[in-house]
């Protein structure tokens, strides 16, 4: 049965064309069934446990995506003048099927959500979780359906107007393309751009807030003091946090039982100089001033997008070497890593490149027997930027001793190569690369001492949690299951998690936004695993498993990093 008033053989103009005469405000029965299937898939276990609000938003978006897929398929069907039914009984029957699917999925919701929470030793979801998810998902779907209906109306009216001057179906197709281009231009050119500008301004304002916990240093050998080349106010909130948290010699001595030094730390804020090169050169001058090249080890760090430096990574290494350490970093953005990558990723790449080039250039001129061992470190976007800009072949004549990268984003080039070229017998979430003499990977289960060969002269250590969506997201998840879902799975990935076309990619994408919600899972890296990584990378003096556990006990008593 064809749509009333529009038969397949009609030739009276565009107004009688089945592809051009929709009922804009009528819900498609088939569309609702597909939307309900996408809704059910969105409730299944993912990498990160979600609060009810986050789950409701994701489920609403997933429903809209499913409805869009069905609507696009029906549009193509009508465009080819194939028969379609508009029988009211069929439509109501499909509404009922969609409702049944949604009800059955909501019944399973607590079990699905608790599967993810169980592998992270979290309590079950609360009793009101299901109701909040259902209500919010329906609201989000309704809003997106309304926007989609408006888009359809504009596209089809434009297509009908163009059909008066274009032959065949060209007017209809052109109407859809024009409407899509206009929507994309408005979204990217107005909403996204303005939103990013507001976010940058908000984060920049936050950087100027002085944290009362950290006062301006009085030690002339500390960055930000009156004698420093870098003003305390110019460090920004993240830089003041990094300098203000510097462990004292007394704290370190209490752990080592021996006299300790105050670690040398240099941080250059984004406003300290106008260009990436100028900030790098300022960092070098300050590092020389504070005696950074006289220490046992020197670490060049690329911060995360906001400029934050994780105390779990930086304070631990200071304790391990009795304070005989130097660390240097330069800020390139105020935004979070995700926002920074989406807007001005080149800023981070330029700063990472310039800082390493300047520091390595000076370090390589020093006598090898007296200069410090040089290491590279980065967390999250810092890992991405430092991997993307490391001139590995250019420094082979005088290379650094190694690198420690935590939470390397899925775009990070060296991590991607290691994962893709892994030993076929190793899992994608903890790959073995070659014989382990240069590259080793680990997670919460420390396996850095397990390798077919001893360490060589250069060491690369990757710390990645199996439940980290920022590390394991892959665009190909839209159409195929990711390798990390194959057996054996990471211990922090629920056995009940399944892959669904389109939906799983959106699930993991949303997981990236809440990846810092559970300590020692997802993207929330902690001191225990940093200690294991630094120990394997740097071989601290007189180190042992007992010393490692003792240091972990020290940091267990410290306040959280933020």
Secondary structure, DSSP 4 states (H G I P E B T S, - for coil): -PPTT--TT--S-GGG-TTT---TTSPPHHHHHHHHHHHHHHHS--SS---HHHHHHHHHHHHHHHHHHHHHHHHHHHHTT------HHHHHHHHHHHHHHHHHHHHHHHHHHHHHHHTTTPPPPPTTHHHHHHHHHHHHHHHHHHHHHHHHHHHHHHHHHHHTTS-TTHHHHHHHHHHHHHHHHHIIIIIIHHHHHHHHHHHHHHHTPPPTTSPPP-STTSTBSTTSSSBTGGGHHHHHHHHHTPPPHHHHHHHHSS--PPPEEEEE-GGGSSSHHHHHHHHHHHHHHTTGGGSSEEEEEE--TT----HHHHHHHHHHTTT-EEEEEE---SS-HHHHHHHHHHHHHHHHHHHHHHHHHHHTTS-TTTSPEEEEEEETHHHHHHHHH--TTTTGGG--SEEEEES--TT-HHHHHHHHTS-TTS-GGG---TTSSSEEEE-SS--TT--SS---SSEEEEE--TT-HHHH--GGGGTS--GGGSSSPPTTS-TT----TTHHHHHHHHHHHTTTSSTTSTT---HHHHHHHHHHHH--TT--HHHHHHHHHHHHTSPP--
